[in-house]
Amino acid sequence: MSLPVLDMFFKEQQIKTSRNPRLCENEYQALEDLFSGKVGVAEATRRFAAGVTIAAQHGDCDGNTLWTWIWSLISDAAKQLPDQHHHLADFVVALQRLPGAIVVENRLFQEEKLWSELPGMQEYWRDLVYINIDCADPDKIERCQDDIHINLFTAKLSTRVVSGVDFLEPSTKALIETLEIALWDENLHAGVHLSEDEQIQRAHSSVWFLNLWIPLAANLITISGDALYRKEGQIKLWVKGNGRTKWKGREGFSKERWMFWKECFQWVSMLTEVRDLTRALATRAEEAMDEVERKFKEEVTLSEALSASGIMSG
């Protein structure tokens, strides 16, 4: 990524937080140096955390302002600098592993440990990051790209060891929006009575939506599908009895819901109205899901064999 792009990003961030200059200057520089390759993640994390820790200890600003600023910075970077996702994920993990157990207040004024509990991150990510991605308007492409980038970054975090903060459940939102809701838009199916102009307009909108979101859904499966498949019965997905979804099975994640998603990818792979790339990515997602199932089955078989061997030898 070019230095001018990074410079512009951090200048915009400084304008947003100009009322709290004591919080920002050194911390911004630490992240910019990490993104530009001047320092490694350990050094950048140490420099970033030093000033924030002092601000938290001395009460330079209230907990709501402090943690909102930190996680807003991280989420903005995830949205606008997708090439830095690997650095950003390493940075979040490194923050949580910093030594010390200082008790501070999070955004809800509840006590959490700095940095092991990443104060305020769970609340910020749940409340402010996972905005509705149900936008089928080509004029909103910039906003949609931000949503795509933050969802991909969240999926990447879901594969890392970030204890106490759930990234896997929210990262399924795009799967539900795309495979359980958008895919079943009535104008993609027979029996809808619309004028010819309405049919053309709505079909164009739905196809545009699928061309935009199927690649995201396919990437999410590729990134976090293996971790997700192992969480049957442990995840309460964001849609709880929402009438918009075409999934009519039990709430939460299940192997049956996984198979429903795979069938949806298969359907898209044969949908001639979408782009060739969209169909190819849908096929790739279906193949990735097959591979996850195969790997899991092999592990279960091996575990059962080892268990049986142990019983017999005893």
Secondary structure, 3 states (H helix, E strand, C coil): CCHHHHHHHHHHHHHHCCCCHHHHHHHHHHHHHHHCCCCCHHHHHHHHHHHHHHHHHHCCCCHHHHHHHHHHHHHHHHHHCHHHHHHHHHHHHHHHCCCCCEEEECCCCCEEEECCCCCCHHHHHHHHHCCCCCCCCHHHHHHHHHHHHHHHHHHHHHCCCCCCCCCCCHHHHHHHHHHHHHHHCHHHCCCCCCCHHHHHHHHHHHHHHHHHHHHHHHHHHHHHHHHHHCCCCCCCCCCCCCCCCCCCCCCCCCHHHHHHHHHHHHHHHCCCCCCHHHHHHHHHHHHHHHHHHHHHHHHHHHHHHHHHHHHHHC
